[in-house]
């Protein structure tokens, strides 16, 4: 009977319970291990996999290069996930902003435009009168009209 080997890969990948990247890296390791078990089982004609069968995989998985691979893959997956989430949030914000813009700037019809023009004209005429009064332009206009009438 063989003595049970313990794999300390979890401790190499996960710093603490809040280490999200470490947990992702560990799940990548577990997926590789599951695939390795299936491959060994297939080679053995469906026989159960022993610790001895998995020893080469366990040794490889604990190497510094493989631990680095798990961490790099976890970082890439996390970045891909964040890019997807941020992309979806930006797309949703864009759709909401476009809908708000359309709702706030919808067409008001022909008469609305006519009344805008009338209001603008009245404001322009009043501003002109105010300018003439402020600059003394009425007096000059009056003198000019008297000279023309003579």
Buried (B, 14 or more C-beta within 10 A) or exposed (E): EEEEEEBEBBEBBBEEEEBEBBBBBBBBBEEBBEEBBEEBBEEEEEEEBEEEBBEEBBEEBBEEEBBEBBBEBBEEBBEEEEEEEEEEEEEEEEEEEEEEEEEEEEEEEEEEEEEEEEEEEEEEEEEEEEEBEEEEEEEEEEEEEEEEEE
